[in-house]
Amino acid sequence: MTDTRTERTAVLAVVGAGPAGLAAALAAASRGVRVLLLDSAPAAGGQFYRQSATGPGGPGGPGPRVPAHQRRTWDRLRTALDAHLAAGRVVHLSERHVWCLERESGGFVVHALLGPEQEESSAVRADAMLLATGGYEKVLPFPGWTLPGVVTAGGAQALTKGGLVLPGRTAVVAGSGPLLLPVAAGLAAAGARVAALVESAGPAGFARRAGTWATTPVKLAEGAAYAGRLLRGRTTVMTRHMVVAAHGGERLEAVTVAASDAGGGPVPGSERRLVCDVLAVGHGLLPHTDLAAGLGCRLDGTGVEVDDEQRTDVPGVWAAGETTGVGGAALSLAEGHIAGRSAAARLTGRIPDPRGWAAAARSRARLRRFFAALEAAYGDPPARWPERVADDTVVCRCEEVTAGAVREAVGTLGAGDLRTVKLLTRAGMGWCQGRMCEPGVAGVAGCALTPARRMPARPVPLGVLAAPPDPTTPR
Ligand SMILES: Cc1cc2nc3c(=O)[nH]c(=O)nc-3n(C[C@H](O)[C@H](O)[C@H](O)COP(=O)(O)OP(=O)(O)OC[C@H]3O[C@@H](n4cnc5c(N)ncnc54)[C@H](O)[C@@H]3O)c2cc1C
């Protein structure tokens, strides 16, 4: 995209102020572009550099403490951001929940809802877009998963990292994926006893890929440090196991775990009951693609497809970080840096020179290989997990649809895809629009999980739709 404007600085809107969005904003702002950095959170940092809230455990408060991630990298990003904010090269529009991106001649309009209530609206104009909206957790249902005390792995981490509350005294961390390790270690650091880490993957997949782990010793050391902390805290680690039920009256009191056989089926007689008052559970992450899909960007698997410069197939739209595929904070930083430099060059009428970001490109290639191997080693949750979901288990919480109703839609009424299941049962029609329940409903229905096109990307008050605000460019 060549900028022919001579009298004003080109404007790049970056949605998402996590590692990818921050790296992109800094790279672009340092190269002559004005950046509007929008995020739904009150402070920059995203999931990885989440900042303490001003709750009981906020700065100076009495709540739990967990170690900050990569303090020095965060300090460097924060200092650079502050300098650009002071110079007016970056405008940080926090608590902006972006619900729609609109193409207009020569640019884009970014529509957002404001503040915690999300009832007011704003719109800003930009010459180009950079999407760095990260990922969200994949949650699979099981009997008892709606009990108070059952939280997602990331939710438990957000509570402890944000310094608000410790969600329980005795925890079980369960599901699958690399996120479980920092979550368990964080809960332990915040004062909980982590009774067990229950991982559905087996160790064989990891042993087969020993060569790949050796190429990224930093990640290996990170994993070993988490494992060391758990062993010191006497956490029992169970592999090839799943939580099959959560039990309790008013709130969680215990969980039942069971082993899976090589075919993903339950091993008879392997059930064990573990006493706990918090269960942190998650099965990895999925990329946030709603805004990109709304603009018509092509997807690659579950993430947004990008080229070597992190450009999507829609002119003027870049994407970086976990919206393009799940791969950790360091990969997000590398992708964001490349995207920001590419966008700045093209917006100021130059052809970008990839030699300028060669180090970031090398790091991107190495980390993409590492995370592809990690994904393969963890694999999918046991293939036959839906068999363990009883008919009366609610699978769509917003619309209170049970597994039995989903099975009836498939078996009796003949639904063959997720959309038909949704139309027949209302599963996925509620407030979250399927963001939480879609993988679970797809599993129970036996349908393929395809990336949904969800527009608007957030629930929007009718008044906002009826009278959208005039776009501005903030000073
Ligand atoms: C819940 C959770 C916990 C994690 N914990 C760890 C961990 O302990 N250790 C680890 O190594 N990795 C962890 N990860 C992974 C790590 O956070 C990511 O690798 C990294 O943060 C990805 O960076 P990103 O910039 O792509 O996205 P993110 O850091 O997710 O940033 C995306 C930003 O976009 C904003 N956003 C999204 N949609 C919109 C919208 N429509 N409007 C406005 N703003 C929007 C979000 O508020 C967020 O600030 C976690 C991820 C998640 C989801």
The ligand as a Tripos MOL2 file, in Angstrom:
@<TRIPOS>MOLECULE
LIG
   53    58     1     0     0
SMALL
NO_CHARGES

@<TRIPOS>ATOM
      1 C1         -5.8450  -17.1880   29.1410 C.3       1 LIG1
      2 C2         -4.4140  -17.3140   28.6470 C.ar      1 LIG1
      3 C3         -3.3570  -17.5270   29.5540 C.ar      1 LIG1
      4 C4         -2.0350  -17.6510   29.1020 C.ar      1 LIG1
      5 N1         -0.9980  -17.8950   29.9780 N.ar      1 LIG1
      6 C5          0.2920  -18.0920   29.5230 C.ar      1 LIG1
      7 C6          1.3860  -18.3760   30.3910 C.ar      1 LIG1
      8 O1          1.2100  -18.4710   31.5810 O.2       1 LIG1
      9 N2          2.6090  -18.5670   29.8700 N.ar      1 LIG1
     10 C7          2.8360  -18.4900   28.5440 C.ar      1 LIG1
     11 O2          3.9650  -18.6740   28.0890 O.2       1 LIG1
     12 N3          1.8150  -18.1900   27.6920 N.ar      1 LIG1
     13 C8          0.5690  -18.0120   28.1610 C.ar      1 LIG1
     14 N4         -0.4790  -17.7550   27.3050 N.ar      1 LIG1
     15 C9         -0.1480  -17.5950   25.9220 C.3       1 LIG1
     16 C10         0.3790  -16.1610   25.7600 C.3       1 LIG1
     17 O3         -0.4590  -15.3040   26.4800 O.3       1 LIG1
     18 C11         0.3830  -15.8320   24.3490 C.3       1 LIG1
     19 O4          1.3730  -16.6380   23.7410 O.3       1 LIG1
     20 C12         0.6940  -14.3740   24.0550 C.3       1 LIG1
     21 O5          0.1230  -13.5120   24.9960 O.3       1 LIG1
     22 C13         0.1430  -14.0760   22.6960 C.3       1 LIG1
     23 O6          0.3140  -12.7350   22.4500 O.3       1 LIG1
     24 P1         -0.6710  -11.9690   21.4770 P.3       1 LIG1
     25 O7         -0.1850  -10.5730   21.4420 O.co2     1 LIG1
     26 O8         -0.7970  -12.7240   20.2040 O.co2     1 LIG1
     27 O9         -2.0980  -12.0530   22.1680 O.3       1 LIG1
     28 P2         -2.6300  -11.6400   23.6130 P.3       1 LIG1
     29 O10        -1.5510  -11.4890   24.6060 O.co2     1 LIG1
     30 O11        -3.7320  -12.5880   23.8910 O.co2     1 LIG1
     31 O12        -3.2170  -10.1840   23.3490 O.3       1 LIG1
     32 C14        -4.3710   -9.9840   22.5900 C.3       1 LIG1
     33 C15        -5.0120   -8.7050   23.0530 C.3       1 LIG1
     34 O13        -6.0650   -8.3970   22.1520 O.3       1 LIG1
     35 C16        -7.1400   -7.8940   22.8920 C.3       1 LIG1
     36 N5         -8.3550   -8.1400   22.1100 N.ar      1 LIG1
     37 C17        -8.8110   -9.3050   21.5880 C.ar      1 LIG1
     38 N6         -9.9530   -9.1130   20.9080 N.ar      1 LIG1
     39 C18       -10.2280   -7.7900   21.0030 C.ar      1 LIG1
     40 C19       -11.2860   -6.9740   20.5150 C.ar      1 LIG1
     41 N7        -12.2850   -7.4690   19.7540 N.pl3     1 LIG1
     42 N8        -11.2650   -5.6550   20.8400 N.ar      1 LIG1
     43 C20       -10.2650   -5.1230   21.5820 C.ar      1 LIG1
     44 N9         -9.2360   -5.8530   22.0700 N.ar      1 LIG1
     45 C21        -9.2260   -7.1640   21.7770 C.ar      1 LIG1
     46 C22        -7.1290   -8.6390   24.2160 C.3       1 LIG1
     47 O14        -7.7170   -7.8780   25.2460 O.3       1 LIG1
     48 C23        -5.6140   -8.8100   24.4450 C.3       1 LIG1
     49 O15        -5.0870   -7.7950   25.2690 O.3       1 LIG1
     50 C24        -1.7870  -17.5790   27.7310 C.ar      1 LIG1
     51 C25        -2.8500  -17.3280   26.8270 C.ar      1 LIG1
     52 C26        -4.1570  -17.2120   27.2780 C.ar      1 LIG1
     53 C27        -5.2870  -16.9630   26.2810 C.3       1 LIG1
@<TRIPOS>BOND
     1     1     2 1
     2     2     3 ar
     3     2    52 ar
     4     3     4 ar
     5     4     5 ar
     6     4    50 ar
     7     5     6 ar
     8     6     7 ar
     9     6    13 1
    10     7     8 2
    11     7     9 ar
    12     9    10 ar
    13    10    11 2
    14    10    12 ar
    15    12    13 ar
    16    13    14 ar
    17    14    15 1
    18    14    50 ar
    19    15    16 1
    20    16    17 1
    21    16    18 1
    22    18    19 1
    23    18    20 1
    24    20    21 1
    25    20    22 1
    26    22    23 1
    27    23    24 1
    28    24    25 2
    29    24    26 1
    30    24    27 1
    31    27    28 1
    32    28    29 2
    33    28    30 1
    34    28    31 1
    35    31    32 1
    36    32    33 1
    37    33    34 1
    38    33    48 1
    39    34    35 1
    40    35    36 1
    41    35    46 1
    42    36    37 ar
    43    36    45 ar
    44    37    38 ar
    45    38    39 ar
    46    39    40 ar
    47    39    45 ar
    48    40    41 1
    49    40    42 ar
    50    42    43 ar
    51    43    44 ar
    52    44    45 ar
    53    46    47 1
    54    46    48 1
    55    48    49 1
    56    50    51 ar
    57    51    52 ar
    58    52    53 1
@<TRIPOS>SUBSTRUCTURE
     1 LIG1         1 GROUP 0 **** ****
